[in-house]
């Protein structure tokens, strides 16, 4: 179980930091990629994205997925602020 959690967190962390540089279109594409990644992370954890709240009983792997999603989406801001080519 520990190896599975480590693998899931590693996969989620690998999704962070990917940005593009083409303005609003790149921002939308980047956020779509982040969402696809978090859905894969949730699926690998045996959960369904959008059906859990971040309460006290939330599994750590789901919190890791949410953290990776937030970091990924924050990185997308750079894509939205960059000039459109």
trRosetta pair geometry for C-beta under 8 A, 3 or more apart (Angstrom, degrees):
i j d omega theta_ij theta_ji phi_ij phi_ji
1 4 5.6 -54 -151 34 35 113
1 5 6.5 33 153 -17 67 104
2 5 5.8 -54 -150 37 34 110
2 6 6.2 33 153 -18 67 107
3 6 5.6 -54 -145 39 32 112
3 7 6.1 35 154 -21 66 106
4 7 5.7 -53 -146 36 30 112
4 8 6.3 29 155 -18 64 106
5 8 5.8 -55 -147 37 31 111
5 9 6.3 27 156 -15 65 107
5 60 6.9 33 -153 87 130 110
5 61 5.2 -122 -130 -78 84 110
5 64 7.9 125 -173 7 84 154
6 9 5.9 -56 -145 40 29 108
6 10 6.2 33 154 -22 64 108
7 10 5.6 -54 -147 36 29 114
7 11 6.4 31 154 -20 63 105
7 44 8.0 -120 110 164 100 137
8 11 5.7 -53 -149 35 31 111
8 12 6.3 28 154 -16 65 107
8 41 6.2 105 -171 -153 93 80
8 44 5.3 174 -110 112 102 124
8 45 5.7 82 -143 -71 156 90
8 61 5.1 27 97 -153 147 117
8 64 6.8 108 117 89 98 138
8 65 7.4 -47 161 -63 109 94
9 12 5.6 -55 -146 39 33 111
9 13 6.1 32 155 -19 67 107
9 61 6.8 -115 -56 -128 84 73
9 64 4.6 -73 -107 -174 89 153
9 68 8.0 178 -151 -47 55 127
10 13 5.8 -55 -144 38 29 109
10 14 6.4 35 153 -27 62 104
11 14 5.7 -52 -152 27 31 115
11 15 7.2 35 150 -25 59 100
11 40 7.5 -109 148 118 131 112
11 41 6.4 176 101 -100 110 86
11 44 6.9 43 63 40 156 169
12 15 5.9 -51 -164 21 37 115
12 16 7.9 47 143 -32 60 94
12 37 7.1 123 -127 156 58 107
12 38 7.6 57 -128 -103 100 61
12 41 4.8 60 -85 -114 102 139
12 64 5.5 133 60 141 157 95
12 65 5.4 -128 -109 -104 142 52
12 67 7.6 79 142 71 133 83
12 68 3.5 -146 166 -28 99 164
12 69 8.0 -55 -159 -34 107 66
13 16 5.8 -37 -166 6 47 118
13 68 6.0 -113 -73 -104 39 115
15 18 6.9 -74 -176 8 49 118
15 33 7.7 -179 -160 143 101 92
15 34 6.8 119 158 -122 120 59
15 37 3.9 109 -128 -168 150 157
15 38 7.8 -171 112 -52 168 62
15 41 7.7 -88 -5 -49 148 124
15 68 5.5 75 61 168 113 119
15 72 5.3 -28 131 -83 99 135
16 68 5.9 -112 -57 -150 98 78
16 71 4.6 -13 -123 116 116 124
16 72 5.4 -115 -107 -73 53 74
16 75 6.6 132 -172 -19 66 146
17 71 7.7 -21 -42 145 65 106
17 72 7.7 -70 -5 -108 35 62
17 75 5.4 -158 -107 -118 28 159
18 30 7.0 -176 107 -138 82 92
18 33 6.6 -83 94 120 129 146
18 72 7.1 0 40 -141 86 93
18 75 6.9 94 49 115 38 142
19 26 7.6 60 175 155 70 117
19 30 6.0 12 -130 -118 55 143
19 75 5.2 -129 -61 153 106 95
19 76 6.3 177 -114 -102 88 38
19 78 4.9 3 -157 75 160 115
19 79 4.7 -159 -168 -51 92 99
20 26 3.7 -141 92 -155 112 115
20 29 6.3 4 19 79 150 120
20 30 5.8 -151 15 -62 98 106
20 79 4.8 51 60 -124 68 124
20 82 8.0 -140 112 47 56 144
21 26 6.2 -168 30 -132 5 175
21 78 7.8 -45 -94 135 77 91
21 79 6.4 -120 -84 -124 34 67
21 82 4.3 -93 -149 141 75 163
21 83 7.8 20 170 53 91 62
21 85 7.5 71 117 -32 82 115
22 25 5.4 -44 114 70 111 101
22 26 3.8 132 51 -41 81 117
22 79 7.1 -4 40 -168 59 92
22 82 7.0 15 -9 92 16 115
22 84 6.0 48 177 -134 59 58
22 85 5.3 -63 -122 17 84 100
23 26 5.9 106 51 20 36 101
23 27 7.0 -61 141 -10 36 100
23 79 7.5 -56 25 158 5 66
23 80 6.8 38 -172 -149 39 36
23 82 6.1 -116 -64 83 50 70
23 83 6.4 -33 -64 155 102 22
23 84 3.3 -25 -11 -76 152 83
23 85 7.6 -165 -3 1 105 59
24 27 5.4 -51 -147 32 35 117
24 28 6.5 33 157 -17 66 102
24 80 6.1 46 -99 -136 47 77
24 84 7.0 -16 17 -81 79 118
25 28 5.9 -54 -152 36 32 109
25 29 6.3 29 152 -15 66 108
25 84 7.4 87 15 -127 101 104
26 29 5.6 -55 -144 41 33 110
26 30 5.9 38 155 -24 67 107
26 79 4.0 -131 121 -179 108 113
26 80 7.2 -155 80 -67 86 44
26 82 6.9 -21 62 56 147 117
27 30 5.7 -55 -146 36 26 113
27 31 6.4 22 157 -15 63 107
27 76 5.5 101 -146 164 65 99
27 77 7.5 39 -125 -111 109 25
27 79 4.7 169 -77 101 59 101
27 80 3.3 51 -85 -76 138 89
28 31 5.9 -56 -147 38 29 107
28 32 6.4 32 153 -21 63 106
29 32 5.6 -53 -149 35 32 114
29 33 6.5 34 151 -19 64 103
29 79 7.8 -113 59 159 88 154
30 33 5.7 -55 -154 34 32 113
30 34 6.6 34 149 -20 65 103
30 72 7.8 -170 165 163 89 86
30 75 7.4 -132 177 101 132 84
30 76 3.8 163 114 -121 130 103
30 79 4.8 149 -19 28 149 160
30 80 8.0 -114 41 -39 133 82
31 34 5.4 -47 -148 33 38 115
31 35 6.4 38 153 -18 66 103
31 73 6.0 49 -117 -121 85 87
31 76 5.2 88 -61 -161 75 171
32 35 5.7 -54 -148 37 32 110
32 36 6.4 34 152 -20 65 104
33 36 5.7 -52 -145 35 32 111
33 37 6.4 34 154 -20 64 106
33 72 7.5 -131 102 174 88 128
34 37 5.7 -58 -153 36 30 113
34 38 6.5 23 155 -15 66 105
34 69 5.8 107 168 -145 103 67
34 72 3.8 159 -119 120 110 127
34 73 5.1 144 149 -64 172 73
34 76 6.5 -84 -25 -40 136 132
35 38 5.9 -54 -144 37 33 106
35 39 6.4 36 155 -20 65 104
35 69 7.5 60 -93 -139 45 110
36 39 5.8 -53 -149 35 31 112
36 40 6.5 31 152 -17 63 106
37 40 5.7 -56 -151 37 32 111
37 41 6.3 34 151 -22 66 106
37 68 7.1 -109 129 130 122 119
37 69 7.3 175 88 -93 100 74
37 72 6.5 163 61 -87 143 172
38 41 5.2 -48 -144 35 37 116
38 42 6.3 40 155 -19 67 102
38 49 5.9 104 124 -116 94 138
38 65 5.4 110 -147 173 80 98
38 66 7.5 68 -141 -89 125 39
38 68 6.9 171 -91 87 86 99
38 69 4.2 26 -80 -83 136 119
38 72 7.8 -152 -45 40 101 143
39 42 5.8 -52 -147 37 31 110
39 43 6.2 32 153 -20 64 108
39 49 4.8 -87 -106 -2 66 147
40 43 5.6 -54 -144 38 30 112
40 44 6.3 32 156 -19 65 106
41 44 5.9 -55 -149 36 28 110
41 45 6.5 20 152 -13 62 110
41 61 7.9 -165 169 161 93 90
41 64 7.6 -137 -179 103 132 88
41 65 3.9 160 123 -120 132 109
41 68 6.6 155 -78 62 166 139
41 69 7.9 -137 40 -50 145 98
42 45 5.7 -65 -151 42 31 108
42 47 4.6 -87 -171 81 87 92
42 48 6.4 69 145 -155 128 8
42 49 4.2 171 21 -60 163 82
42 62 6.8 50 -114 -120 80 85
42 65 5.6 116 -62 180 69 167
43 46 7.6 51 -179 -67 31 19
43 47 7.5 -108 -76 61 24 52
43 48 7.8 45 -85 -100 66 47
43 49 7.8 -45 -39 -22 75 97
45 59 6.8 170 178 92 127 139
45 61 4.5 172 -119 118 128 128
45 62 6.0 171 128 -68 162 73
45 65 6.6 -101 -10 -38 144 137
47 51 7.1 -157 175 61 89 107
47 52 6.2 -16 -175 -25 135 134
47 59 7.6 -164 -48 37 137 127
47 62 5.9 18 21 -93 165 117
48 51 4.5 42 83 9 101 132
48 52 7.9 143 69 -19 63 91
52 58 6.1 111 165 -119 125 102
52 62 6.0 -34 94 -176 160 152
53 58 7.4 -118 96 -69 48 121
54 58 5.4 -40 -143 -24 46 163
54 62 8.0 -165 -106 121 72 107
54 63 6.8 96 -138 -104 100 83
54 66 6.4 69 -88 -108 121 179
55 58 5.6 135 57 -31 56 96
58 62 5.2 -110 177 79 98 125
58 63 5.7 112 118 -54 119 93
59 62 4.8 92 66 4 85 103
59 63 7.3 -151 99 -4 46 85
60 63 5.4 -54 -151 37 40 114
60 64 6.3 45 149 -22 68 102
61 64 5.4 -48 -152 33 36 117
61 65 6.6 42 148 -22 64 99
62 65 5.4 -45 -150 32 37 115
62 66 6.5 38 150 -17 65 103
63 66 5.6 -53 -149 38 34 112
63 67 6.3 37 151 -22 65 105
64 67 5.6 -52 -145 35 31 112
64 68 6.4 31 156 -17 64 105
65 68 5.9 -57 -150 37 29 110
65 69 6.4 32 151 -21 64 106
66 69 5.5 -52 -148 34 32 114
66 70 6.4 33 154 -19 65 104
67 70 5.8 -54 -150 35 31 111
67 71 6.4 28 154 -16 64 107
68 71 5.8 -57 -147 39 31 110
68 72 6.1 33 155 -21 66 108
69 72 5.7 -56 -145 37 28 112
69 73 6.2 23 159 -15 65 109
70 73 6.0 -57 -143 40 27 106
70 74 6.3 29 156 -20 63 107
71 74 5.7 -54 -148 35 30 112
71 75 6.5 31 152 -20 63 104
72 75 5.8 -57 -155 33 31 112
72 76 6.8 39 146 -28 62 101
73 76 5.3 -43 -155 21 40 120
73 77 7.9 60 148 -34 58 83
74 77 6.0 -28 -172 -2 44 114
75 78 6.3 -36 -179 16 53 111
75 79 7.9 51 133 -11 66 99
76 79 5.2 -47 -163 31 57 116
76 80 6.5 54 143 -19 77 101
77 80 5.6 -56 -151 38 38 111
77 81 6.2 27 155 -13 70 110
78 81 6.0 -63 -144 43 29 104
78 82 6.4 39 156 -37 64 104
79 82 5.9 -48 -147 18 30 115
